[in-house]
């Protein structure tokens, strides 16, 4: 996956527009956005394809993708802040546990990978 593939601005923009009342329309562009981003947030490709069969389920898929991006980002930020706070308080075991928890529980692979890298960095130090 390259950096461009992980640009979620288009799915966030589409979600914002739909949340603001713009009707969701399953176009070639929206289909491509959902096909690309669904697996990136931990939704199996088969489930994405199934959801893209009907406009209403595609709209639900959009909502779920946007929720996973938003909630995962919030969880990761909170966990990284808490791990840093514990590390600064010399509670290395506590910092490791916070990161282990997010690695085990996070559904968005990118966010899980970031937490794993931070955990490995902490373990090296």
TORNUVEX-719486 format. One record per residue (C-alpha): residue number from 1; residue in three letters; x, y, z. Coordinates in pm, 1 decimal, m for minus. Layout:
<rs>
   pos   code          u          v          w
   NUM    ALA          X          Y          Z
...
</rs>
This chain:
<rs>
   pos   code          u          v          w
     1    UNK        0.0        0.0        0.0
     2    UNK      144.5      335.8      m92.7
     3    UNK       83.7      672.2       70.1
     4    UNK     m169.6      778.1     m193.9
     5    UNK     m374.8      463.7     m128.6
     6    UNK     m406.4      568.8      235.2
     7    UNK     m538.3      914.9      157.1
     8    UNK     m879.1      901.9      322.1
     9    UNK     m972.6     1261.9      244.7
    10    UNK    m1208.7     1153.7      m32.8
    11    UNK    m1406.6      915.4      187.7
    12    UNK    m1417.2     1171.9      469.0
    13    UNK    m1539.4     1437.2      224.5
    14    UNK    m1806.6     1206.9       83.1
    15    UNK    m1921.3     1115.4      434.0
    16    UNK    m1939.1     1482.1      538.5
    17    UNK    m2146.3     1571.2      233.9
    18    UNK    m2389.4     1285.1      296.7
    19    UNK    m2410.1     1373.8      667.6
    20    UNK    m2492.4     1731.6      566.5
    21    UNK    m2792.2     1608.4      368.9
    22    UNK    m2656.9     1545.4       21.5
    23    UNK    m2815.2     1224.7     m110.3
    24    UNK    m2573.2      934.1     m143.6
    25    UNK    m2543.0      812.8     m499.2
    26    UNK    m2356.6      498.2     m593.2
    27    UNK    m2144.2      625.0     m881.0
    28    UNK    m1825.5      484.0    m1031.0
    29    UNK    m1631.1      729.6     m814.9
    30    UNK    m1808.1      649.7     m486.7
    31    UNK    m1783.3      276.8     m564.2
    32    UNK    m1407.1      307.7     m619.1
    33    UNK    m1365.7      504.0     m295.8
    34    UNK    m1553.9      241.3      m94.5
    35    UNK    m1376.3      m50.9     m264.6
    36    UNK    m1038.8      101.9     m181.8
    37    UNK    m1107.6      218.9      172.7
    38    UNK    m1323.9      m64.9      305.5
    39    UNK    m1039.7     m318.0      330.4
    40    UNK     m806.9      m45.4      461.2
    41    UNK    m1028.6      m10.3      768.2
    42    UNK    m1061.6     m383.8      826.5
    43    UNK    m1377.8     m463.2      629.8
    44    UNK    m1332.1     m779.9      422.2
    45    UNK    m1337.6     m716.0       46.2
    46    UNK    m1622.7     m966.9        5.5
    47    UNK    m1835.3     m768.7      252.4
    48    UNK    m1754.4     m447.8       66.6
    49    UNK    m1859.1     m601.2     m266.2
    50    UNK    m2179.9     m733.6     m112.7
    51    UNK    m2263.8     m388.8       25.4
    52    UNK    m2202.6     m229.8     m313.7
    53    UNK    m2486.1     m427.1     m472.4
    54    UNK    m2752.2     m188.0     m340.7
    55    UNK    m2728.5      187.7     m292.7
    56    UNK    m2871.5      181.0       60.5
    57    UNK    m2619.2      m76.1      182.9
    58    UNK    m2339.6      117.1        9.7
    59    UNK    m2447.1      426.6      204.9
    60    UNK    m2433.9      222.0      525.7
    61    UNK    m2087.1      101.6      426.0
    62    UNK    m1975.6      462.7      380.4
    63    UNK    m2099.2      544.8      730.2
    64    UNK    m1914.3      245.7      877.5
    65    UNK    m1588.2      327.1      698.7
    66    UNK    m1600.7      689.3      814.8
    67    UNK    m1683.7      576.7     1170.7
    68    UNK    m1389.2      336.0     1179.4
    69    UNK    m1150.4      604.9     1056.9
    70    UNK    m1279.4      861.5     1307.5
    71    UNK    m1310.7      630.7     1608.2
    72    UNK     m985.4      447.6     1538.6
    73    UNK     m796.4      774.5     1507.0
    74    UNK     m942.2      891.0     1837.1
    75    UNK     m857.5      561.0     2012.2
    76    UNK     m503.0      562.2     1876.5
    77    UNK     m441.7      924.5     1973.9
    78    UNK     m573.7      860.4     2322.7
    79    UNK     m361.2      545.8     2360.7
    80    UNK      m43.7      715.3     2236.8
    81    UNK     m100.0     1006.7     2474.6
    82    UNK     m163.4      772.4     2766.5
    83    UNK      142.4      560.8     2682.3
    84    UNK      357.1      875.3     2668.3
    85    UNK      215.9      998.9     2998.8
    86    UNK      294.5      665.9     3164.8
    87    UNK      639.5      652.1     3008.7
    88    UNK      716.1     1001.4     3141.4
    89    UNK      603.1      880.5     3485.4
    90    UNK      850.1      587.9     3454.2
    91    UNK      562.3      338.7     3431.1
    92    UNK      704.7      143.0     3138.4
    93    UNK      489.0     m163.5     3205.4
    94    UNK      177.1       53.0     3203.1
    95    UNK      285.3      223.0     2880.2
    96    UNK      345.9     m115.0     2717.2
    97    UNK        7.1     m243.0     2831.4
    98    UNK     m176.3       55.7     2683.0
    99    UNK       m6.7      m11.4     2349.0
   100    UNK      m63.0     m387.8     2368.9
   101    UNK     m432.4     m326.2     2429.9
   102    UNK     m470.3     m109.8     2120.4
   103    UNK     m272.7     m359.1     1908.7
   104    UNK     m508.3     m636.8     2020.2
   105    UNK     m834.8     m442.6     1991.9
   106    UNK     m794.8     m202.2     1697.6
   107    UNK     m974.4     m303.7     1376.8
   108    UNK     m811.1      m50.2     1142.1
   109    UNK     m484.9     m211.6     1027.0
   110    UNK     m298.7      119.8      985.1
   111    UNK     m378.0      227.7     1340.2
   112    UNK     m288.6     m116.2     1474.6
   113    UNK       44.4     m102.6     1287.1
   114    UNK      125.0      241.5     1429.2
   115    UNK       59.6      114.4     1782.2
   116    UNK      273.0     m195.0     1714.8
   117    UNK      562.7       20.8     1594.3
   118    UNK      535.0      237.4     1906.4
   119    UNK      531.0      m73.5     2124.8
   120    UNK      840.4     m211.7     1951.9
   121    UNK     1015.4      124.2     1990.7
   122    UNK      927.3      128.6     2359.9
   123    UNK     1055.2     m227.5     2402.0
   124    UNK     1385.6     m133.9     2235.0
   125    UNK     1439.6      157.1     2473.0
</rs>
